[in-house]
């Protein structure tokens, strides 16, 4: 007895399923009434949910932080990873600020110095990790000599010299103040722009 060969199939243009060629016309007629292919992403959705699919996935929305318009489905990634106005933290002072200002802030903040308690030298914050991995405290004698020299100079000239850590603290406060003013100013500009765009 002969075994019947596999029936020829065709791909439905609506649902992309392989349909027996003999039933294709009937199947396509059914699909065309019930389904709709999204023109943006190509997903096939029931016609009654087509508008919902568009609104929940592709409808343009504005980022509440930077006002850039994009598809709704990428808004979350944009806000958490790409938005220039998202809040990030300085790796040196942990000060929160907009991502767009981070590079300039860290360029200044990373040049501040901090006392290494192992070798008693003042180290730039941007070089701290490398220094700590190599420091063995072997420069204590040099640091002590430097402190003694500074003490002698102070006695000779009268008024005590300002210690480096005091200056770095003032630089930090100045940097934080400037950054705060910049953030406030930027927020006011964005608010004014939003109010202006909403005016008839």
Number of C-alpha atoms within 10 A of each C-alpha: 3 4 5 6 6 7 9 10 14 14 14 17 12 20 17 10 11 13 17 16 15 12 11 16 13 10 16 18 11 12 18 15 10 13 18 19 17 16 9 9 10 10 13 17 18 15 17 11 11 16 14 13 17 17 14 12 15 17 15 16 16 13 18 13 15 13 14 13 13 15 16 19 15 12 20 12 11 16 17 12 12 12 21 17 20 17 17 18 14 18 14 15 14 9 15 16 20 19 18 14 17 20 11 11 19 19 11 13 23 18 16 22 20 17 15 16 11 13 18 18 18 16 17 17 20 18 12 19 12 10 14 15 8 9 14 11 14 11 14 15 12 13 15 14 12 13 13 12 12 15 13 12 14 13 11 10 9 9 9 12 11 8 9 13 14 10 13 16 14 11 16 16 12 12 16 18 12 13 20 15 12 15 16 12 12 14 14 12 12 15 12 12 12 13 10 10 9 8 6 4
